[in-house]
Amino acid sequence: MQVLASYVCGAWFEGKGNAHVLVNPATEEPLAQASTEGLDHAAALSFARERGGPPLRALTFAERGDLLRAMSRVIHTNRDGLLDLAMKNGGGTRSDAKFDVDGASGTLAYYADLGKELGPRKLLLDGETVQLSRGPRFVGQHVLLPRRGVAVHINAFNFPGWGLGEKVACAVLAGMPVVVKPATSTAFVAFRIAELIVEAKILPEGAFSIITGPAGTLVEHLQGEDVLSFTGGGSTAATLRAIAPVVRDSVRVNVEADSLNSAILGADAEPGSDTYDAFLRDVTRDITQKTGQKCTAIRRVFAPRAVAPQVLEDLGARLSEFVVGDPSAERVTMGPLATAQQLRDVRAGIERLAAESKLVVGDGPLEPLGVPRGKGYFVLPTLFAQTDAARAKAVHEHEVFGPVASVLSYDAAADVVAAVRRGGGGLVASIYSDDRRAIGDIALGIASAHGRVVVVSAKIADQMPGPGTVLPQSIHGGPGRAGGGEELGGVRGLSFYSQRSALQGDRAILEAVCEKG
Amino acid sequence: MQVLASYVCGAWFEGKGNAHVLVNPATEEPLAQASTEGLDHAAALSFARERGGPPLRALTFAERGDLLRAMSRVIHTNRDGLLDLAMKNGGGTRSDAKFDVDGASGTLAYYADLGKELGPRKLLLDGETVQLSRGPRFVGQHVLLPRRGVAVHINAFNFPGWGLGEKVACAVLAGMPVVVKPATSTAFVAFRIAELIVEAKILPEGAFSIITGPAGTLVEHLQGEDVLSFTGGGSTAATLRAIAPVVRDSVRVNVEADSLNSAILGADAEPGSDTYDAFLRDVTRDITQKTGQKCTAIRRVFAPRAVAPQVLEDLGARLSEFVVGDPSAERVTMGPLATAQQLRDVRAGIERLAAESKLVVGDGPLEPLGVPRGKGYFVLPTLFAQTDAARAKAVHEHEVFGPVASVLSYDAAADVVAAVRRGGGGLVASIYSDDRRAIGDIALGIASAHGRVVVVSAKIADQMPGPGTVLPQSIHGGPGRAGGGEELGGVRGLSFYSQRSALQGDRAILEAVCEKG
């Protein structure tokens, strides 16, 4: 069986024993194995810091951008093979696989362009020079410089490609070496991307490492100038926030965790209107794309009480059209969940929602296409109806990470704001409306509880990729339950990997210093 | 004895029993007492969130700025009384007291002006609108909105006035209600400021609370949209970072902790030059001002090896001129440490430094002026010499929070960069030089380890307040040992109290939403 090695300390490493087997979640066939037994995590981090950091910091933003462009290209050149792996190991359709793989190359390309734009310098100016005394000479200038540590990225199982690409893009452009730790169960795509990057000798030695297999003691060896970026479940996030390097040494942590994302149908968006159709399209896509395993997927669908029955009927009709099965079979439009554990969690989540809501779609017979009987981690697209958003509890608190959503009825804009906020902080909420007053009330009411608020209106509905798509120009993250973190957002994405410092002194001298940096 | 009550839930609260006695650290005479026995911390936070939040958020930045201006004025109007309290309870000279009290009113006034500048809106635009698709209509706009929680401020004993003012200025301007918890031992000034603010009815009910006395279970009741800002020792910081609301609910924490701040004398700055004189002035001031109890005070003085003996002689001569005693005595130029615990800690720290360095100044007889024999928490200005910066350990790791500094010899610019960085992250470092090349090398070498780097050169030396002074225009904080936090920095200071959200949608609709906000 293929072994997915780790790349640390400038060499490929294969653990001895205790191997984890990666499977095809549609058929449960073994695909590869990975082990980190015997891997020296402390040495891996030191090597990245000491060997990878200096050459990266010596490059300008434009030069670092060139590295990202080369990474983007090597992914794109090998797209077909990566899509195949993504489908096999991730369980998604070809379209799902593109979402992950093209997301990786696209985000890297975006940050390559940003590097070009930032140009031939190594230091980022933050704001204007500010005069600090009566005379004009004594001034302050904030700058951003790369942190002299290593960036550890612990990525989620659902986006092995994009998760690697978007985090590496920001870290490398900011000038920090990275150690990527993909989720073991779906690490094949990340491993293959790493292999391509390493074979092509794109990055300076030490600037890129990958640990394929269990993380072991990795995070315990973090030090003061390192950073840790985690995407995954809230309980793991809580564990990581409490490790000694974070608590004691101010190691920076970015968390992107659970989120009960909302889609709100405006009272003005009548069935049949373009806005209503965009709403149906986006909700349907979010429930089924990647079998609902997107951190940004819509979980709560808010509809005006009078329209809610129609929404349930329309969504139900669309969801019933999906063909569940092995994505390698041509007619299949939704694949399995990624792992056996995910299936257990999703089933438990559905039971929890069923205890307080009405199941509308999803209780039919489950006979996945092209799959040996009894195999695979399948679940049907599932839709619940909840008529009492104010009293419901699980729907606001428990993220079911699969093709599952609930339609909640609401009466007034103020009620929907309160109900949406009961999610305790989320990644994204979308509003489907053309009524500017209502949009303003709702958007301003919910924005402080979300990292992103998407307003879908008739005139631009066909230009928008849907709220579930994370664009590198806008931040990705959210407060509270969503982890309190922030990634991407153009140049904002570099902040986490940079140290802001306020330079104070003679205007001419500071200008010379900044020019040199 | 005067009771320092807490102001919570819109009323003054006096704890029953278990009172802590505040003393004059020069004479050990009791001044007042404070107790929080029976205080309902959960209720205090709820009241602030629910009663204080909405009216603050309903105000524009300009209107919130007006509140800050009123706070600044009420402090300035009552300046003499506050200075008197600051001297009595804090142990500082009148000049030290001004540094704290005028720092409070000055920072509030600065943010009042910023509020005026931000004008009649409630929402802060973050960057420009960015086009997100080929067509021009679909755009993204980042905005900052107030978090809908309460800001808890746990302040350090050394700046009861400024610490309150600078944090409240940013929180209130951003639109968050505050609960201020000053260090109990020196809480008199903070209590009096609170009394003035409450009596003048400046802020909406619930927008300002103060807890005078032990914090009890306060932080355990924090919730997802709340924030916690802590200034103090690293070990308390570590405890606060590990509390459940932070680890589990993503409550934001800002920490400003320990720092081994450095002053670096450039190789070009010859004794007798203006730059050298500025260096002597700043180092002397930082060792003695507030009896060395400034988080930004210079602890490590780096001098070229050849000049180090002269530096020791010059600093020694200046430090020996200080008259230590009760600041109410006219000739006294340096008062006691603030508490008996501080005295114990400083003495232990001096012993730790003495084990690896040479004591140059500070071993004379200690007979504080105007103080009953045996009373008061006094220590002499103390200076160490360390000729081996690379091998020394305690001097880079242990912050002695008193009138204590070490002169370290260095050979080349690269060595001083490495030695300075051994502090593990600091608040501020200053460079005294007129050699642009050397300044560039050192500043860029150390900036990523410091929140602020001050370049003092001949032409502007007389315009600068010294590196120990925190100006609201520049950020205050630092990585690693310094806690990894960030305060102030003009409008940057509002970020901690705000949630960034990316709005996406039709350009015209988003403009209308932002206009409304």
Interface residues (C-beta under 8 A of the other chain):
Chain A: L123 G127 V130 L132 S133 R134 G135 R137 F138 G140 H142 V143 L145 P146 R147 R148 G224 E225 G234 A238 R241 A242 V246 V247 R248 D249 S250 R252 V255 A257 G424 G425 R436 I439 G440 A443 L444 A447 S448 A449 H450 G451 R452 V453 V454 V455 V456 S457 K459 I460 Q463 M464 P467 L471 Q473 S474 I475 P479 G480 R481 A482 G483 G484 E486 G489 G490 R492 S498 Q499 R500 S501 A502 L503 Q504 G505 D506 I509 L510 A512 V513 K516 G517
Chain B: L123 G127 V130 L132 S133 R134 G135 R137 F138 G140 H142 V143 L145 P146 R147 R148 G224 E225 G234 A238 R241 A242 V246 V247 R248 D249 S250 V251 R252 V255 A257 G424 G425 R436 I439 G440 A443 L444 A447 S448 A449 H450 G451 R452 V453 V454 V455 V456 S457 K459 I460 Q463 M464 P467 L471 Q473 S474 I475 P479 G480 R481 A482 G483 G484 E486 G489 G490 R492 S498 Q499 R500 S501 A502 L503 Q504 G505 D506 I509 L510 A512 V513 K516 G517
